[in-house]
Amino acid sequence: MKKPSPDYSYEIAAFKAGSKLVTGVDEVGRGPLAGPVTAAAVILDPNNIPEGLNDSKKLSAKKREILFDQLMKVAMVSVAHASVAEIDKINIRQASHLAMVRAIQGLAEMPDLALIDGRDVPLATPCAGQAIIKGDAKSVSIAAASIIAKVTRDRLMVDLAQHHPGYGWDKNAGYPTKSHIAALNEQGVTQHHRCSFGPVHKMLSKPLS
């Protein structure tokens, strides 16, 4: 049976409860060994919602790029990051929350409610928040945020790959693929690697031969 696509029901419920502006918030990049964690906040125009919005992981790269361009034209969008240094300092969960809060704060107008993908609302969220587990498959606003965050981070990793060839970041986006691990062993750790993550930490802890 085909799984239902995300819809606008969470947003409509929020409007009925008195909210005027509702944003969807999602992050990408918790699992990679390299690069920042990236979050996006998106406020959709209810009269101009692009067709085909869905969890970015369920879309092809080409479809994500098309929807990204459409969203940038018709929606209010903010993107923010938490750096590798911040990830190593405060852990990936807290860094993900930090990026989300920054994305909300970066919106041109402060929303009344943030629909946030995940189990909990970051403590520093500057407006009311509602956590929705697997929200990118349920709310089109969160799905839109997942697409913006994914495309933005992928483009960033493609750019970093030009400066650090060999790790395959243009294809693996920093995730721990076999080729990425092999490159770590052959070429070593860069300033864009997360030193607190197991495979990288293990590399740094190796005794000198």
N, C-alpha and C positions, 0 to 999 in steps of 0.2 A: 504493500500500500504506500502510495506517495505521501511523503511527509508534507504537512502544510507549510506554506511560505510565511515569512514574517509579515505582519500587518500593522495597521495603525490603531489597534484597539487600546493599547496601553496609553497612547497619547490622547485618544478621545476620552478615556476615563479620567485622565488628569485634567483635561479642559472642563469636564463636567464637575470636577471637584474644585474648580476655581483657578487653576493654573492658566496663564496666558501664553507663556513661552516654555516649551519643553524641549530639552536636548537629549540626544542619545550619546552615550559615551562608551568607547571601547579602546582596548590597547592591543598591541601586537609586539611580539619579541620577548616573551618571558623565557623561552627555551634556548635561544642561541648562545653560543660561546663568545660571540663578538658583536659589537655594536650596541647602540642604546636601546631602551624600551621606548616605544612610541605610542602615544594616545591621541585620539581625535574626539572632538565634541561637535555634533552636527545638529542644527535646528532646521528641520524641513519646512518648506512652504506647503501647507496642506493642499493647496490648489495646484501644486506643480511638483509632484513626487515622481522621480524617474522610475520607469518600469524595470522590473527585474532585480530590485534590491534584495540581497540575501547575504547570509554569512559569507564573508570574503573567501573562506576556505572552500566553499562550495562552487565558486565561480572560477572560470578560466582567467588567466592573466590578461588576455585581450578584453574580456568582458569587464574585468575590474577597471582597466584603463578607461574604457568607454564611460562607465558609470562615474568614475572619478571626475572626468572632465565635465560631465553633466551636473554632478553635485556642486562642483566649484562655481558653476554658473547660476544655479537656482537656489542654493541653500546657504545658510550662515555656517561657516566652517572655521574651526580652530584646531591646530595641531601643536603638540608639545612633546618634549622628550625628557627622559631622565638618563643621564650620562653613564658610561661604564664606571667612572669613579664613584658616582652616587649609588649604583647597583652594588658595587663592592663594599661600600661603606654601610648602607642601611638594609641590604638584602633586596632580592628581586621583587618580592611582594610589596614592600614599602615603596620601592622605586616605581613600580607600576601605578600605585595609588598616587604618588607624587606627580607623575606624568598626566594622569587623569585630571587631577585638581588643576594643574597648570593649563590643560586644554580648556576646561570650563572657564577659568579666569580669563583666558584669551579671547573669548567670544565678544563680539561687538556689543552685545546686550546680555545682561545677566539673566539667565532663565529662572523660572519659578521652581522647576523640577528637573532633575537630571535622572534619566533612566540609565542605569549603569550595568554593564555586563559583568556578571560574577555573583559571588555569594554575599558580599558586604559592600557598604558604602564607605569610601575613604573618610576618615575622621575630619579632614580639613576641607571637605566639599563645601564651597561657598554658597550653596543653596540647598533646598530640600533634595533628598536623594532616595531613589528606589532601586534596590539591587534586584536583578533578574537573572537567574541561572540560565545559561545558554540563551541569553537575551538577543544575541545576534541572529538567532533563528526564530525569534518571536516578535521583535519590534523592528519596524523598518528604520526608525531613527538610529537604533543601535547598529543595525546592519549597515547603514550608510556610514557610520563612524568606523566600523570595522574595515570597510573598503578604503576610506580615506587614510586610515592609519597604516594599513597593509601596503598600499601603493606608495605612500610617502616613505616608509621605511625601506621597502625594496629598492626604490630609486636611490636612497642614501647609501645603501650597501653596494649598489652597482658603482656608485661614485668612489667609495672607499676601495673597491676592488681594483680600480685603476692605479691607485697609489700603493697597493699591497698585493701585487699579482701572485698567483700560486695557491691562494686559500680558497678560491672559487666562490667568493662572496656574491658575485654577480648572479650565481645560480643557486647557492645554498642559503643566501641571506644571513650567513653566520651560524646556521644550525650545525649540530655535530654530525655531519655526514662522514663516511669513511674517508673520503678524499680530504676533507677539512682536518680530520684528526691526523691523517698521514702528513699533511702539510705542516701541522703544528710540530710534529716530531722531526721533520726535515728542516724547517725554516725557523722554528722557535715562536715565541709569543710576541705579539705586537702590542702597541699601546691601546689598541681597540679591543683587545681580548679581556674578558671578565675573569680576573685573577681568582675570584672567590668560587668559580664554577669548577667542579671536579676535575675534568680532563686538563684544564689549564693550570689549576692549582697543583695537580700531580706533576705536570711538566716543570713547574717552577721549583718543586720540592725535590727534583732529582738531584742526587749527589753529583758533583763534577767528576768526570772520568779522568 
